Amino acid sequence: MDRIINSLLENDMYKFSMGQAMYHQFSDYKTTWSFKCRNEDVFFTPGMVDEIVRQIKLYCELTFTEEELDYLDSVTWIKGSYVDFLRLWKPRFEDFEIRKDGEKGLVVEMKGNWLNTSMYEVPVLAIINEVFFRMRYDYDVMMKDFGEKLEEKIGWLSSGKYNIASFSEFGLRRRLSAEAEDLAVKRLAEEDLGASKFLGTSNVYLAKKYSVTPVGTMAHEWIMCVGQGNHKHNPAYSNWYALDAWVREYGILNGIALTDTITTDCFLRDFQLTYATLFSGVRHDSGDPISWGERMIAHYTMLGIDPKSKTLLFSDSLDFERADAIRRYFEDKSRVAFGIGTYIANDTSQDPLNIVIKTTAANGMDVAKLSDVAGKGMCKNPEYVDYLRRCIEWRMKHER
């Protein structure tokens, strides 16, 4: 197979947003990441694993070009000191452990400095996806199917069948292939989509290529590692530590807060007037989107903030029909925007992979995510999950 990842910009924007804050505030943090495939009927053959290893080695040969660094330097919130660091940075294959003895035929673990391991997650998931689909199915047939579905979906927006307001493409980690995602971003960027507005993509390489906005602020790893990586911290205050560090780095810039890392209930305890004012909005990634949005609006209102001045960003398993329904519901209540991934970047007659690589340890101890719905968390130590849950429950019951 040809090289899958051809540029270190081929990563989600939030990796650079978080990476800059890591570089300035947490450059000594060490993390462990683990791969998981949630599909029941998927198995990675030894040949697939060999190709995944080869592709990761090719990825580890890449460095940033000066043109790419100039592009990053042009992003408002990216600082020259971080760009200078990236000038020296490259992936390390030594940080990877890849084996064939997993339940699904593939084990991937990444260990090392957080500045390194964080950057690997998305390109490695993209590699695993593309290798799997190219080696399991007739890729040309899948690509034809993908293109036809893409044109149909563009037609739905152009005709006004669906109005999804402002939206971005978030599909890099689970895309069918680099070719498929490139085609999707190109067509969405060049087409008249009626009342819908294509803002950009999380894929920084494609944002640069097609002159659209690179989109992304923070991921769950930020709250998990900042809040739980310092072992002197009470993990029930993970959101406070993470929000505080983000504001120290960015002030009022680059501010969409993620709510569900250790439950939205706990998040709202820390998302009080200062942070709710400084952050331009919040992102939904699990649970019922309507009830979540109503809670955010009620919270802003309680704080005396006009919800119409804030953005509710929805990014959980969306298609155009669901996004249109959410937009209509909140149309007169708040600004809404959408991050749509697999539905844009990997919609074919075959089921997409449901694969993740999650942080499982920081600085030698477990970390965990407690999502608003079951099944989205991932931690190797049930005792730590129980400890984290009890810390949160005690805070919620006793804090005044």
Summary of the structure (lengths in Angstrom):
residues: 400
radius of gyration: 20.4
end to end distance: 58.8
largest distance: 60.1
contacts: 1369
relative contact order: 0.15
helix: 50%
strand: 15%
